[in-house]
Amino acid sequence: MSRESDAKIEAYLAGEAEVVAEVDRWIQSAARPFFRRLSSQWDDVLQDVRLEVFKVFSSGQFRGESNLKTYVWRVVNHSCLDQVRKLSRWLWTDIEDSSEAQEIAERKMRDERLSLSTTDLLTRILEQVSEECRKLWQMLLEGHNYREMSQAMAVKEGALRVRVLRCRKRAIELRNELLDGES
């Protein structure tokens, strides 16, 4: 590590205003390309990046194999990319994990007010959907997650989710057709 970089890191960690301002300019410049995608959380992202740079400097991870400014840019880019990935993830909640869903299910079981017409409608829908849909729903009711189901059926997990969604849409279409036919 060069003496200049070492001195700059020590000054940054000591809180010298001039060096802190310089590194902060590097951080903001490096993060600028991510502004549009992270604008709703921009200040938080910059603060997280500053914290990450401080941690990296404190732990001595900078080995001097590149220019200090280049190293800070890489840290900023990786931190911003992590934030973009974090925002783009879907949050899947299994019904079993949702306490609200459990309460609703328990209330339904306690009440047991499922009318004959609803049971009849459900039976008629199940008779008309494909065997694959019935098999998928059975596996879901047995408590299998998508990963287990995909392994059992030798289908990729994403494709399996699409199939379940299509089965659900088909069941809704059938329900609407049957309800319209009764009117």
Secondary structure, DSSP 8 states (H G I E B T S, - for coil): --HHHHHHHHHHHHT-HHHHHHHHHHHHHHHGGGHHHHGGGHHHHHHHHHHHHHHHHHHT---SSS-HHHHHHHHHHHHHHHHHHHHH------GGG-HHHHHHHHHHHHH----HHHHHHHHHHHHHS-HHHHHHHHHHHTT--HHHHHHHHT--HHHHHHHHHHHHHHHHHHHHHHHHHH-
